[in-house]
Amino acid sequence: MASPAPWKQLLLTALDSNSHLKHANFIQIATVGFNGKPSNRTVVFRGFSGNSDKFQINTDLRTNKVEDIKHCPFAEVCWYFTETWEQFRINGKIDIIDGLNSSPLKLQQRETAWFESSLKSRSQYLGNAPGFPSIYDETSMKQTNLNPSTGPVDAFCLLVFDPEKVDYLNLKSNNRVVFTVSKPQSEGCKNWISKNINP
Amino acid sequence: MASPAPWKQLLLTALDSNSHLKHANFIQIATVGFNGKPSNRTVVFRGFSGNSDKFQINTDLRTNKVEDIKHCPFAEVCWYFTETWEQFRINGKIDIIDGLNSSPLKLQQRETAWFESSLKSRSQYLGNAPGFPSIYDETSMKQTNLNPSTGPVDAFCLLVFDPEKVDYLNLKSNNRVVFTVSKPQSEGCKNWISKNINP
């Protein structure tokens, strides 16, 4: 059993200190598109996968970000905590888990994520394709008819983000620490090392 | 004279409605590194360049982001306003203005940006190189000795970000509008078109 990543406690403490703010779990995630240009958008941190240091993010399979990630699985999350003035820049790789995934374990993980979402969140996946021109029609009415026991719909996609480097900056104390994985991973084990760097 | 970009008033209104929050002008900017992977970090919006729709950002020439931008000048800013629940995703191109720039006009712009910064902000550029291992030494003491009339130091760099696409999302009204430049630019003129899209 791997010991917890050394930055995880820092992050959990920041989350706790900022938990009175609705936006405390809003993170910005950067990816690279087919054209080689960066994209950046706000998504919601949905907690860690079990006891690991991997993040869960829910998304609509029809968004551009899924295409971006299929093309280039690397991402950098920027998480700024507005109350405590702490920034975490987290670089890592993303695994896309949609309804066609071949792993029964991952499909189970996706189903759990679905049922952990509010009914309001789930109903968004029944709406029109995000990013397409708005046309008011009856399909948008489907949103009200979601059965609470219905499993994940096709558009529901779980993203699992696996951190490989964390750059922590505290603007109050002016401390900056970078955490990196020192050795190649073996069986999910990571050996993290930390270094103080200039802010 | 070009008319103002149609998204600019939306942004100015959001800035005004959120202006009581210290972090209202903190934005996340994504770039692509030499390795083709994305980077993402918080920077401070320093206002528009004159009457244009270009953003100004101050940075240290010694940061990785400057290298990233030299390699690939494209960036996407993600700006989330925590009070009004509005997100602006702004895609564009960055111009780097350091002390070796060949344009006298740009050098003047950089000097103005320097003097518009607080003394505390300016003194950061006298510190040790950001991102390098922390070593306590006397050079960090230089920060207290900055003369207010001294012009920009070598490490001071002005970034000018030129928006080409703006994706606006209002999470309260659930409205999303995308603004794009319809024609190639001629002499700084841009013709913006807008379209309502599904959130």
HADDOCK unambig.tbl for C-alpha pairs under 7 A between the chains (distance, minus, plus):
assign (segid A and resid 23 and name CA) (segid B and resid 82 and name CA) 6.59 0.50 0.50
assign (segid A and resid 30 and name CA) (segid B and resid 30 and name CA) 5.81 0.50 0.50
assign (segid A and resid 30 and name CA) (segid B and resid 38 and name CA) 6.02 0.50 0.50
assign (segid A and resid 30 and name CA) (segid B and resid 39 and name CA) 6.76 0.50 0.50
assign (segid A and resid 30 and name CA) (segid B and resid 40 and name CA) 6.15 0.50 0.50
assign (segid A and resid 31 and name CA) (segid B and resid 38 and name CA) 5.62 0.50 0.50
assign (segid A and resid 32 and name CA) (segid B and resid 37 and name CA) 6.99 0.50 0.50
assign (segid A and resid 32 and name CA) (segid B and resid 38 and name CA) 6.08 0.50 0.50
assign (segid A and resid 37 and name CA) (segid B and resid 32 and name CA) 6.99 0.50 0.50
assign (segid A and resid 37 and name CA) (segid B and resid 74 and name CA) 6.00 0.50 0.50
assign (segid A and resid 38 and name CA) (segid B and resid 30 and name CA) 6.01 0.50 0.50
assign (segid A and resid 38 and name CA) (segid B and resid 31 and name CA) 5.63 0.50 0.50
assign (segid A and resid 38 and name CA) (segid B and resid 32 and name CA) 6.09 0.50 0.50
assign (segid A and resid 38 and name CA) (segid B and resid 38 and name CA) 6.56 0.50 0.50
assign (segid A and resid 38 and name CA) (segid B and resid 74 and name CA) 6.96 0.50 0.50
assign (segid A and resid 38 and name CA) (segid B and resid 75 and name CA) 5.82 0.50 0.50
assign (segid A and resid 38 and name CA) (segid B and resid 76 and name CA) 5.97 0.50 0.50
assign (segid A and resid 39 and name CA) (segid B and resid 30 and name CA) 6.75 0.50 0.50
assign (segid A and resid 39 and name CA) (segid B and resid 76 and name CA) 5.52 0.50 0.50
assign (segid A and resid 40 and name CA) (segid B and resid 30 and name CA) 6.15 0.50 0.50
assign (segid A and resid 40 and name CA) (segid B and resid 76 and name CA) 5.80 0.50 0.50
assign (segid A and resid 40 and name CA) (segid B and resid 77 and name CA) 6.60 0.50 0.50
assign (segid A and resid 40 and name CA) (segid B and resid 78 and name CA) 5.72 0.50 0.50
assign (segid A and resid 40 and name CA) (segid B and resid 89 and name CA) 6.89 0.50 0.50
assign (segid A and resid 41 and name CA) (segid B and resid 78 and name CA) 5.73 0.50 0.50
assign (segid A and resid 41 and name CA) (segid B and resid 89 and name CA) 6.61 0.50 0.50
assign (segid A and resid 74 and name CA) (segid B and resid 37 and name CA) 6.01 0.50 0.50
assign (segid A and resid 74 and name CA) (segid B and resid 38 and name CA) 6.96 0.50 0.50
assign (segid A and resid 75 and name CA) (segid B and resid 38 and name CA) 5.81 0.50 0.50
assign (segid A and resid 76 and name CA) (segid B and resid 38 and name CA) 5.97 0.50 0.50
assign (segid A and resid 76 and name CA) (segid B and resid 39 and name CA) 5.52 0.50 0.50
assign (segid A and resid 76 and name CA) (segid B and resid 40 and name CA) 5.79 0.50 0.50
assign (segid A and resid 77 and name CA) (segid B and resid 40 and name CA) 6.60 0.50 0.50
assign (segid A and resid 78 and name CA) (segid B and resid 40 and name CA) 5.73 0.50 0.50
assign (segid A and resid 78 and name CA) (segid B and resid 41 and name CA) 5.72 0.50 0.50
assign (segid A and resid 82 and name CA) (segid B and resid 23 and name CA) 6.60 0.50 0.50
assign (segid A and resid 89 and name CA) (segid B and resid 40 and name CA) 6.89 0.50 0.50
assign (segid A and resid 89 and name CA) (segid B and resid 41 and name CA) 6.62 0.50 0.50
assign (segid A and resid 128 and name CA) (segid B and resid 198 and name CA) 6.64 0.50 0.50
assign (segid A and resid 129 and name CA) (segid B and resid 198 and name CA) 6.63 0.50 0.50
assign (segid A and resid 130 and name CA) (segid B and resid 198 and name CA) 4.82 0.50 0.50
assign (segid A and resid 130 and name CA) (segid B and resid 199 and name CA) 5.33 0.50 0.50
assign (segid A and resid 131 and name CA) (segid B and resid 197 and name CA) 5.38 0.50 0.50
assign (segid A and resid 131 and name CA) (segid B and resid 198 and name CA) 5.17 0.50 0.50
assign (segid A and resid 131 and name CA) (segid B and resid 199 and name CA) 6.41 0.50 0.50
assign (segid A and resid 132 and name CA) (segid B and resid 197 and name CA) 5.23 0.50 0.50
assign (segid A and resid 132 and name CA) (segid B and resid 198 and name CA) 5.54 0.50 0.50
assign (segid A and resid 133 and name CA) (segid B and resid 196 and name CA) 5.97 0.50 0.50
assign (segid A and resid 133 and name CA) (segid B and resid 197 and name CA) 4.12 0.50 0.50
assign (segid A and resid 133 and name CA) (segid B and resid 198 and name CA) 6.05 0.50 0.50
assign (segid A and resid 134 and name CA) (segid B and resid 196 and name CA) 5.67 0.50 0.50
assign (segid A and resid 134 and name CA) (segid B and resid 197 and name CA) 4.48 0.50 0.50
assign (segid A and resid 134 and name CA) (segid B and resid 198 and name CA) 4.96 0.50 0.50
assign (segid A and resid 196 and name CA) (segid B and resid 133 and name CA) 5.97 0.50 0.50
assign (segid A and resid 196 and name CA) (segid B and resid 134 and name CA) 5.68 0.50 0.50
assign (segid A and resid 197 and name CA) (segid B and resid 131 and name CA) 5.36 0.50 0.50
assign (segid A and resid 197 and name CA) (segid B and resid 132 and name CA) 5.21 0.50 0.50
assign (segid A and resid 197 and name CA) (segid B and resid 133 and name CA) 4.13 0.50 0.50
assign (segid A and resid 197 and name CA) (segid B and resid 134 and name CA) 4.50 0.50 0.50
assign (segid A and resid 198 and name CA) (segid B and resid 128 and name CA) 6.67 0.50 0.50
assign (segid A and resid 198 and name CA) (segid B and resid 129 and name CA) 6.65 0.50 0.50
assign (segid A and resid 198 and name CA) (segid B and resid 130 and name CA) 4.82 0.50 0.50
assign (segid A and resid 198 and name CA) (segid B and resid 131 and name CA) 5.17 0.50 0.50
assign (segid A and resid 198 and name CA) (segid B and resid 132 and name CA) 5.53 0.50 0.50
assign (segid A and resid 198 and name CA) (segid B and resid 133 and name CA) 6.05 0.50 0.50
assign (segid A and resid 198 and name CA) (segid B and resid 134 and name CA) 4.98 0.50 0.50
assign (segid A and resid 199 and name CA) (segid B and resid 130 and name CA) 5.34 0.50 0.50
assign (segid A and resid 199 and name CA) (segid B and resid 131 and name CA) 6.41 0.50 0.50
